[in-house]
Amino acid sequence: MITRWSGWLAAAIAAPLMLAMVWEVISRYVFNSPTFWAYELGYMLMGAGLMLGIAYAMQTRSHIRVDFLYGALSPRSQAAVDLVGFLFLLPMVLWMIWGLWDYLVYAYVNNEVSGESAWNPVVWPFRTTFVAGFVLFALQILAEIAKSAHLLLKGRPLEVGSDANGARL
């Protein structure tokens, strides 16, 4: 549910991003008066959308996958491949969270600003989405590990709304 919420929020960010970019194009090319804020708002919203949507992409399996071999495997073999991949991915994501947390705290403590335009906003709210996105990603990886392990051990997928024995909750 948390992952779906973050996916919805990532999708909702696209609307203000689109409006800001359309306004910038109109201001620049129709009124010959470019904005001083649209570029920064654009990269911040795009980055926030990406970070908040990464866990949702994993949950819905809508990320890019090279599956010329994977698709030919049995569901249990696919679960084994997924489990190994997730177990390698999780430490890297946890390491990223640790580094991004320091990156966020530094920006907050020092009241760091972007330095990219005359708007010059503080960057810690933007960096908060990095930490939040990677925390959600780590949680989703743990969920995927549990689903893969269940399939390997029980021979059937773990259904949402059921316990480990398959009983409906």
Beta strands, then each sheet from edge to edge (+ up, - down):
end
